[in-house]
Amino acid sequence: MAWFRVKLSEAEQEIVKEEQECHPNLHVRKRMLVLWLLHCEVTREKAASIAGVGRATVQRWVAAYRDGGLDALRQWDVQGPEGELASYRDQIIEMFTQQPASTVAEAAERIYQKTGVRRGLTQVRKFLKSLGLKWQRVRAIPVPPKKVWMNMFASRACFSTNN
């Protein structure tokens, strides 16, 4: 196969310059940097060392650009492995919306009783946050003071003003 030279059109150059600086994903910004360097006739090895990636990675990115254009380089669909609790998502959401847990330890114990999967407190906290559940601060409901206390404070106030 012949060596593919990267030559960007004027419109592509503007897009690459913009996304090289402003794209929200760091990996896409690196890809745009490499593409710009290759457009400026920097060698693939030099572009790889500037971007901090391997030459084979640059080759994959060039192949993706050749086959799919800029849209192929903008994609970042990397997903991590699914955990054991993922299959119980709906049940856990239902359980905690019906009766919220007051602590993470209580949530971990209830998840263990429901699913048989034991996880640490940090993992439970992250899992529940990924489900969209939020911890809510609970405070005491203010109660008006009893009349006995109010009379005592009123009498002290009277004493302090008379003295």
N, CA, C and O of each residue as an XYZ file, in Angstrom:
652
protein
N       0.837     -1.171      0.000
C       0.000      0.000      0.000
C       0.887      1.241      0.000
O       1.910      1.280      0.684
N       0.499      2.230     -0.752
C       1.266      3.473     -0.856
C       1.154      4.277      0.435
O       0.178      4.164      1.178
N       2.166      5.084      0.681
C       2.208      5.947      1.854
C       1.157      7.036      1.703
O       1.121      7.727      0.685
N       0.303      7.195      2.706
C      -0.774      8.178      2.647
C      -0.287      9.501      3.203
O       0.104      9.583      4.367
N      -0.308     10.551      2.368
C       0.074     11.895      2.811
C      -1.172     12.621      3.301
O      -2.221     12.585      2.658
N      -1.040     13.271      4.432
C      -2.157     14.006      5.004
C      -2.125     15.431      4.452
O      -1.196     16.192      4.721
N      -3.140     15.775      3.687
C      -3.312     17.132      3.177
C      -4.725     17.576      3.516
O      -5.704     17.025      3.011
N      -4.815     18.567      4.369
C      -6.116     19.040      4.825
C      -6.602     20.177      3.931
O      -5.815     21.021      3.503
N      -7.891     20.191      3.658
C      -8.486     21.304      2.937
C      -8.556     22.513      3.875
O      -8.295     22.391      5.072
N      -8.910     23.674      3.327
C      -9.007     24.882      4.150
C     -10.032     24.701      5.273
O      -9.778     25.071      6.419
N     -11.179     24.135      4.936
C     -12.221     23.925      5.946
C     -11.741     22.956      7.021
O     -11.972     23.178      8.210
N     -11.071     21.879      6.601
C     -10.551     20.905      7.565
C      -9.471     21.526      8.446
O      -9.383     21.207      9.632
N      -8.655     22.405      7.882
C      -7.616     23.057      8.670
C      -8.229     23.890      9.802
O      -7.738     23.868     10.930
N      -9.289     24.613      9.497
C      -9.958     25.409     10.525
C     -10.540     24.526     11.621
O     -10.442     24.840     12.808
N     -11.148     23.418     11.207
C     -11.747     22.495     12.182
C     -10.663     21.890     13.066
O     -10.814     21.814     14.286
N      -9.573     21.461     12.444
C      -8.486     20.832     13.208
C      -7.861     21.826     14.176
O      -7.572     21.473     15.320
N      -7.647     23.063     13.737
C      -7.074     24.082     14.633
C      -7.990     24.324     15.830
O      -7.535     24.409     16.971
N      -9.279     24.433     15.551
C     -10.245     24.694     16.624
C     -10.311     23.523     17.607
O     -10.254     23.728     18.820
N     -10.430     22.317     17.097
C     -10.599     21.149     17.974
C      -9.303     20.748     18.656
O      -9.330     20.080     19.690
N      -8.190     21.140     18.105
C      -6.901     20.868     18.731
C      -6.789     21.604     20.061
O      -6.102     21.146     20.974
N      -7.460     22.737     20.169
C      -7.395     23.534     21.397
C      -8.634     23.392     22.276
O      -8.533     23.453     23.502
N      -9.805     23.201     21.661
C     -11.054     23.355     22.416
C     -11.885     22.089     22.572
O     -12.905     22.127     23.261
N     -11.508     20.997     21.980
C     -12.341     19.797     22.108
C     -12.314     19.329     23.562
O     -11.255     19.351     24.189
N     -13.463     18.902     24.116
C     -13.501     18.517     25.535
C     -12.717     17.254     25.863
O     -12.367     17.041     27.024
N     -12.433     16.413     24.880
C     -11.739     15.159     25.128
C     -10.250     15.308     24.798
O      -9.894     15.703     23.688
N      -9.391     14.992     25.757
C      -7.947     15.106     25.565
C      -7.450     14.222     24.431
O      -6.566     14.627     23.675
N      -8.005     13.023     24.301
C      -7.552     12.094     23.266
C      -7.838     12.639     21.877
O      -7.016     12.494     20.973
N      -8.986     13.259     21.701
C      -9.324     13.842     20.403
C      -8.410     15.030     20.122
O      -7.992     15.223     18.980
N      -8.092     15.831     21.143
C      -7.158     16.945     20.947
C      -5.792     16.438     20.489
O      -5.163     17.044     19.622
N      -5.330     15.323     21.071
C      -4.051     14.743     20.644
C      -4.121     14.281     19.196
O      -3.175     14.478     18.433
N      -5.220     13.677     18.821
C      -5.376     13.212     17.441
C      -5.335     14.386     16.469
O      -4.725     14.297     15.404
N      -5.981     15.479     16.838
C      -5.987     16.654     15.963
C      -4.593     17.276     15.886
O      -4.193     17.769     14.831
N      -3.853     17.257     16.994
C      -2.481     17.751     16.983
C      -1.633     16.929     16.026
O      -0.888     17.483     15.218
N      -1.741     15.622     16.114
C      -0.970     14.749     15.232
C      -1.363     14.985     13.781
O      -0.495     15.054     12.911
N      -2.629     15.107     13.514
C      -3.093     15.342     12.147
C      -2.537     16.669     11.619
O      -2.121     16.757     10.464
N      -2.532     17.701     12.473
C      -1.982     18.987     12.059
C      -0.483     18.884     11.780
O       0.006     19.442     10.797
N       0.239     18.181     12.634
C       1.677     18.006     12.419
C       1.953     17.265     11.120
O       2.871     17.621     10.381
N       1.167     16.243     10.842
C       1.355     15.497      9.596
C       1.007     16.357      8.390
O       1.633     16.237      7.336
N       0.016     17.220      8.540
C      -0.322     18.154      7.457
C       0.842     19.113      7.197
O       1.092     19.499      6.055
N       1.547     19.491      8.257
C       2.698     20.397      8.147
C       3.976     19.644      7.770
O       5.074     20.189      7.886
N       3.837     18.414      7.327
C       4.919     17.567      6.803
C       5.966     17.195      7.845
O       7.143     17.040      7.519
N       5.548     17.055      9.075
C       6.401     16.494     10.113
C       6.337     14.977      9.955
O       5.291     14.436      9.596
N       7.440     14.293     10.219
C       7.428     12.833     10.073
C       6.508     12.200     11.103
O       6.185     12.803     12.126
N       6.101     10.993     10.820
C       5.193     10.306     11.741
C       5.870      9.996     13.063
O       5.232     10.069     14.113
N       7.131      9.657     13.033
C       7.860      9.387     14.275
C       7.978     10.657     15.122
O       7.796     10.613     16.339
N       8.282     11.784     14.480
C       8.409     13.050     15.204
C       7.047     13.484     15.767
O       6.962     13.954     16.901
N       5.990     13.324     14.971
C       4.639     13.669     15.439
C       4.251     12.803     16.631
O       3.620     13.279     17.574
N       4.634     11.523     16.581
C       4.335     10.617     17.685
C       5.063     11.045     18.952
O       4.481     11.027     20.036
N       6.331     11.430     18.827
C       7.078     11.836     20.024
C       6.555     13.166     20.566
O       6.543     13.356     21.783
N       6.126     14.088     19.709
C       5.577     15.369     20.171
C       4.276     15.142     20.933
O       4.046     15.753     21.976
N       3.427     14.261     20.405
C       2.127     14.008     21.044
C       2.240     13.043     22.217
O       1.296     12.918     22.998
N       3.360     12.368     22.357
C       3.539     11.439     23.466
C       2.848     10.109     23.247
O       2.403      9.476     24.205
N       2.753      9.675     21.992
C       2.154      8.385     21.663
C       3.142      7.606     20.804
O       4.185      8.134     20.418
N       2.821      6.371     20.510
C       3.686      5.550     19.683
C       3.447      5.774     18.194
O       2.408      6.291     17.783
N       4.435      5.373     17.398
C       4.313      5.531     15.954
C       3.177      4.684     15.396
O       2.500      5.093     14.453
N       2.969      3.507     15.975
C       1.873      2.651     15.524
C       0.518      3.307     15.788
O      -0.419      3.143     15.007
N       0.420      4.043     16.883
C      -0.813      4.763     17.189
C      -1.065      5.827     16.132
O      -2.196      5.999     15.677
N      -0.008      6.544     15.738
C      -0.143      7.547     14.681
C      -0.599      6.879     13.396
O      -1.445      7.413     12.680
N      -0.047      5.722     13.104
C      -0.448      4.987     11.895
C      -1.936      4.637     11.943
O      -2.633      4.767     10.937
N      -2.428      4.192     13.106
C      -3.854      3.870     13.235
C      -4.712      5.100     13.035
O      -5.767      5.030     12.404
N      -4.267      6.237     13.572
C      -5.034      7.469     13.424
C      -5.060      7.934     11.969
O      -6.082      8.423     11.489
N      -3.939      7.783     11.270
C      -3.894      8.156      9.851
C      -4.820      7.246      9.048
O      -5.530      7.707      8.154
N      -4.809      5.964      9.367
C      -5.702      5.024      8.670
C      -7.162      5.367      8.941
O      -7.997      5.286      8.040
N      -7.475      5.751     10.182
C      -8.844      6.143     10.513
C      -9.233      7.404      9.753
O     -10.361      7.506      9.270
N      -8.319      8.367      9.637
C      -8.601      9.585      8.886
C      -8.789      9.267      7.402
O      -9.692      9.796      6.754
N      -7.934      8.406      6.877
C      -8.031      8.027      5.464
C      -9.377      7.358      5.172
O      -9.995      7.624      4.142
N      -9.827      6.492      6.080
C     -11.064      5.742      5.841
C     -12.328      6.529      6.191
O     -13.345      6.391      5.512
N     -12.278      7.356      7.246
C     -13.506      8.000      7.704
C     -13.448      9.511      7.828
O     -14.435     10.130      8.226
N     -12.316     10.120      7.498
C     -12.203     11.569      7.594
C     -12.094     12.035      9.044
O     -11.753     11.256      9.935
N     -12.384     13.301      9.263
C     -12.266     13.883     10.606
C     -13.244     13.247     11.590
O     -12.940     13.125     12.777
N     -14.410     12.842     11.104
C     -15.398     12.230     12.002
C     -14.865     10.961     12.650
O     -15.200     10.663     13.796
N     -14.039     10.212     11.929
C     -13.470      8.986     12.496
C     -12.502      9.308     13.630
O     -12.394      8.540     14.586
N     -11.798     10.435     13.535
C     -10.860     10.810     14.592
C     -11.563     11.456     15.784
O     -11.022     11.452     16.890
N     -12.741     12.004     15.580
C     -13.483     12.653     16.673
C     -14.157     11.658     17.592
O     -14.524     12.019     18.711
N     -14.331     10.444     17.174
C     -15.044      9.459     17.986
C     -14.171      8.994     19.137
O     -12.976      8.745     18.976
N     -14.791      8.884     20.296
C     -14.119      8.314     21.467
C     -15.159      7.514     22.212
O     -15.845      8.032     23.092
N     -15.273      6.244     21.854
C     -16.313      5.381     22.401
C     -15.743      4.299     23.305
O     -16.257      3.181     23.332
N     -14.698      4.615     24.039
C     -14.080      3.641     24.913
C     -14.944      3.482     26.164
O     -15.306      4.464     26.813
N     -15.263      2.247     26.485
C     -16.040      1.967     27.685
C     -15.329      0.885     28.483
O     -14.760     -0.048     27.916
N     -15.366      1.017     29.775
C     -14.731      0.043     30.643
C     -15.592     -1.199     30.795
O     -16.701     -1.258     30.264
N     -15.094     -2.173     31.505
C     -15.859     -3.404     31.707
C     -17.058     -3.170     32.629
O     -17.032     -2.286     33.486
N     -18.072     -3.947     32.447
C     -19.273     -3.877     33.287
C     -19.025     -4.649     34.579
O     -18.427     -5.725     34.556
N     -19.470     -4.117     35.677
C     -19.326     -4.785     36.961
C     -20.453     -5.771     37.204
O     -21.413     -5.843     36.437
N     -20.322     -6.528     38.283
C     -21.347     -7.521     38.624
C     -22.666     -6.861     39.002
O     -23.732     -7.437     38.785
N     -22.604     -5.664     39.563
C     -23.819     -4.988     40.003
C     -24.622     -4.398     38.848
O     -25.772     -4.002     39.039
N     -24.036     -4.333     37.655
C     -24.717     -3.712     36.517
C     -26.013     -4.435     36.168
O     -26.970     -3.801     35.724
N     -26.060     -5.741     36.360
C     -27.276     -6.483     36.020
C     -28.403     -6.225     37.023
O     -29.559     -6.552     36.752
N     -28.077     -5.646     38.167
C     -29.076     -5.366     39.204
C     -29.466     -3.887     39.259
O     -30.115     -3.460     40.214
N     -29.085     -3.111     38.264
C     -29.307     -1.661     38.275
C     -30.741     -1.275     38.624
O     -30.967     -0.507     39.559
N     -31.700     -1.800     37.883
C     -33.094     -1.407     38.071
C     -33.600     -1.753     39.468
O     -34.317     -0.970     40.092
N     -33.220     -2.930     39.948
C     -33.660     -3.342     41.286
C     -33.077     -2.435     42.365
O     -33.762     -2.087     43.327
N     -31.818     -2.056     42.204
C     -31.165     -1.207     43.205
C     -31.760      0.199     43.191
O     -31.995      0.787     44.247
N     -32.003      0.736     41.997
C     -32.618      2.062     41.909
C     -33.985      2.049     42.571
O     -34.320      2.956     43.334
N     -34.772      1.026     42.282
C     -36.111      0.920     42.875
C     -36.026      0.804     44.400
O     -36.805      1.422     45.127
N     -35.063     -0.003     44.872
C     -34.922     -0.221     46.308
C     -34.590      1.091     47.034
O     -35.156      1.372     48.090
N     -33.677      1.890     46.477
C     -33.260      3.106     47.158
C     -34.189      4.285     46.913
O     -34.165      5.245     47.683
N     -35.003      4.243     45.869
C     -35.997      5.311     45.719
C     -37.181      5.083     46.657
O     -37.800      6.038     47.128
N     -37.494      3.809     46.927
C     -38.583      3.514     47.862
C     -38.167      3.792     49.298
O     -38.923      4.380     50.072
N     -36.954      3.364     49.647
C     -36.472      3.561     51.009
C     -34.989      3.923     50.955
O     -34.144      3.030     50.878
N     -34.657      5.213     50.993
C     -33.260      5.647     50.904
C     -32.437      5.156     52.092
O     -32.957      4.963     53.191
N     -31.146      4.959     51.848
C     -30.222      4.565     52.918
C     -29.688      5.823     53.588
O     -29.515      6.855     52.940
N     -29.430      5.732     54.878
C     -28.928      6.905     55.591
C     -27.406      6.980     55.578
O     -26.843      8.057     55.774
N     -26.725      5.848     55.348
C     -25.265      5.853     55.276
C     -24.824      4.967     54.118
O     -25.602      4.171     53.593
N     -23.571      5.119     53.735
C     -23.020      4.280     52.678
C     -22.897      2.842     53.172
O     -23.112      1.901     52.409
N     -22.554      2.675     54.434
C     -22.437      1.333     54.995
C     -23.785      0.612     54.948
O     -23.852     -0.574     54.626
N     -24.841      1.329     55.266
C     -26.176      0.735     55.193
C     -26.511      0.379     53.741
O     -27.080     -0.680     53.477
N     -26.163      1.256     52.809
C     -26.422      0.983     51.395
C     -25.653     -0.255     50.937
O     -26.195     -1.098     50.223
N     -24.386     -0.363     51.350
C     -23.575     -1.523     50.969
C     -24.178     -2.807     51.518
O     -24.224     -3.817     50.817
N     -24.639     -2.780     52.757
C     -25.233     -3.966     53.371
C     -26.537     -4.347     52.679
O     -26.793     -5.527     52.437
N     -27.355     -3.357     52.365
C     -28.622     -3.657     51.684
C     -28.389     -4.192     50.275
O     -29.119     -5.071     49.816
N     -27.375     -3.667     49.587
C     -27.037     -4.186     48.256
C     -26.563     -5.627     48.371
O     -26.922     -6.469     47.548
N     -25.752     -5.916     49.397
C     -25.271     -7.287     49.601
C     -26.434     -8.238     49.882
O     -26.472     -9.343     49.341
N     -27.376     -7.820     50.719
C     -28.528     -8.676     51.027
C     -29.396     -8.909     49.793
O     -29.945     -9.997     49.617
N     -29.521     -7.894     48.941
C     -30.376     -7.998     47.753
C     -29.722     -8.812     46.641
O     -30.387     -9.614     45.984
N     -28.405     -8.607     46.425
C     -27.741     -9.194     45.259
C     -26.756    -10.302     45.590
O     -26.482    -11.154     44.745
N     -26.219    -10.306     46.804
C     -25.181    -11.272     47.150
C     -23.800    -10.813     46.724
O     -22.834    -11.567     46.845
N     -23.690     -9.584     46.226
C     -22.407     -9.025     45.791
C     -21.952     -8.021     46.838
O     -22.634     -7.032     47.106
N     -20.777     -8.290     47.431
C     -20.258     -7.392     48.457
C     -19.222     -6.469     47.825
O     -18.312     -6.917     47.127
N     -19.378     -5.173     48.084
C     -18.454     -4.165     47.586
C     -18.063     -3.243     48.731
O     -18.783     -3.119     49.721
N     -16.914     -2.600     48.579
C     -16.445     -1.645     49.575
C     -17.261     -0.362     49.530
O     -18.054     -0.142     48.615
N     -17.052      0.474     50.530
C     -17.832      1.699     50.643
C     -17.600      2.646     49.470
O     -18.546      3.244     48.958
N     -16.353      2.782     49.047
C     -16.054      3.673     47.934
C     -16.696      3.175     46.650
O     -17.244      3.966     45.883
N     -16.634      1.870     46.410
C     -17.243      1.305     45.204
C     -18.755      1.479     45.232
O     -19.361      1.789     44.206
N     -19.365      1.285     46.387
C     -20.818      1.454     46.502
C     -21.181      2.911     46.243
O     -22.147      3.195     45.534
N     -20.414      3.833     46.814
C     -20.685      5.257     46.629
C     -20.595      5.632     45.151
O     -21.465      6.335     44.639
N     -19.557      5.172     44.466
C     -19.396      5.474     43.040
C     -20.498      4.826     42.211
O     -21.013      5.437     41.274
N     -20.859      3.597     42.550
C     -21.903      2.901     41.796
C     -23.239      3.625     41.930
O     -23.937      3.831     40.937
N     -23.593      4.009     43.144
C     -24.860      4.706     43.359
C     -24.855      6.070     42.667
O     -25.885      6.511     42.155
N     -23.711      6.732     42.650
C     -23.614      8.009     41.953
C     -23.772      7.798     40.452
O     -24.402      8.615     39.779
N     -23.212      6.715     39.917
C     -23.358      6.438     38.477
C     -24.804      6.122     38.106
O     -25.202      6.300     36.955
N     -25.586      5.658     39.066
C     -27.007      5.389     38.823
C     -27.835      6.673     38.850
O     -29.012      6.666     38.487
N     -27.225      7.757     39.275
C     -27.944      9.024     39.355
C     -28.538      9.290     40.720
O     -29.262     10.268     40.903
N     -28.240      8.431     41.681
C     -28.731      8.647     43.043
C     -27.809      9.629     43.746
O     -26.591      9.579     43.569
N     -28.382     10.514     44.536
C     -27.599     11.539     45.220
C     -27.784     11.413     46.722
O     -28.847     11.020     47.204
N     -26.734     11.752     47.449
C     -26.819     11.784     48.899
C     -27.462     13.089     49.287
O     -27.092     14.152     48.789
N     -28.421     13.007     50.174
C     -29.105     14.200     50.627
C     -28.785     14.430     52.094
O     -28.809     13.504     52.905
N     -28.490     15.657     52.412
C     -28.179     16.002     53.785
C     -29.478     16.045     54.578
O     -30.459     16.663     54.165
N     -29.461     15.384     55.706
C     -30.644     15.353     56.563
C     -30.328     16.163     57.805
O     -29.295     15.962     58.444
N     -31.209     17.066     58.138
C     -31.005     17.890     59.329
C     -32.193     17.737     60.255
O     -33.262     17.283     59.848
N     -31.993     18.118     61.500
C     -33.066     18.058     62.480
C     -34.121     19.108     62.147
O     -33.807     20.208     61.691
N     -35.345     18.751     62.379
C     -36.444     19.683     62.167
C     -36.521     20.590     63.381
O     -36.620     20.103     64.507
N     -36.477     21.896     63.176
C     -36.518     22.789     64.337
C     -37.875     22.707     65.038
O     -38.928     22.717     64.401
N     -37.816     22.626     66.347
C     -39.021     22.526     67.166
C     -39.102     23.791     68.010
O     -38.099     24.215     68.583
N     -40.260     24.387     68.092
C     -40.354     25.585     68.936
C     -40.097     25.217     70.397
O     -40.439     24.115     70.827
N     -39.504     26.121     71.153
C     -39.191     25.809     72.550
C     -40.470     25.634     73.374
O     -41.519     26.205     73.075
N     -40.335     24.832     74.408
C     -41.476     24.609     75.301
C     -41.761     25.881     76.097
O     -40.886     26.730     76.260
N     -42.970     26.000     76.581
C     -43.363     27.201     77.310
C     -42.588     27.344     78.621
O     -42.310     28.461     79.055
N     -42.243     26.236     79.246
C     -41.502     26.298     80.500
C     -40.169     26.990     80.264
O     -39.766     27.853     81.044
N     -39.488     26.615     79.197
C     -38.194     27.213     78.890
C     -38.353     28.674     78.524
O     -37.533     29.511     78.900
N     -39.407     28.976     77.791
C     -39.617     30.373     77.412
C     -39.870     31.234     78.642
O     -39.379     32.361     78.715
N     -40.638     30.717     79.624
C     -40.899     31.476     80.853
C     -39.614     31.693     81.639
O     -39.399     32.762     82.211
N     -38.748     30.656     81.663
C     -37.511     30.775     82.404
C     -36.612     31.832     81.765
O     -36.015     32.646     82.470
N     -36.512     31.822     80.436
C     -35.679     32.820     79.760
C     -36.268     34.214     79.921
O     -35.534     35.189     80.079
N     -37.591     34.306     79.880
C     -38.234     35.615     80.048
C     -37.969     36.158     81.454
O     -37.710     37.349     81.629
N     -38.038     35.259     82.468
C     -37.793     35.725     83.837
C     -36.347     36.125     84.017
O     -36.071     37.089     84.731
N     -35.411     35.422     83.398
C     -34.010     35.815     83.493
C     -33.779     37.154     82.827
O     -33.000     37.979     83.305
N     -34.467     37.356     81.716
C     -34.325     38.633     81.053
C     -34.827     39.754     81.939
O     -34.259     40.846     81.965
N     -35.893     39.473     82.664
C     -36.415     40.489     83.574
C     -35.418     40.763     84.694
O     -35.196     41.912     85.074
N     -34.817     39.691     85.219
C     -33.867     39.875     86.308
C     -32.655     40.649     85.846
O     -32.132     41.486     86.583
N     -32.201     40.382     84.634
C     -30.978     41.047     84.185
C     -31.221     42.527     83.908
O     -30.299     43.334     84.022
N     -32.440     42.891     83.550
C     -32.698     44.297     83.292
C     -32.901     45.073     84.592
O     -32.607     46.266     84.652
N     -33.409     44.397     85.648
C     -33.640     45.074     86.929
C     -32.342     45.302     87.678
O     -32.244     46.265     88.438
N     -31.333     44.445     87.489
C     -30.078     44.564     88.242
C     -29.158     45.533     87.637
O     -28.060     45.747     88.152
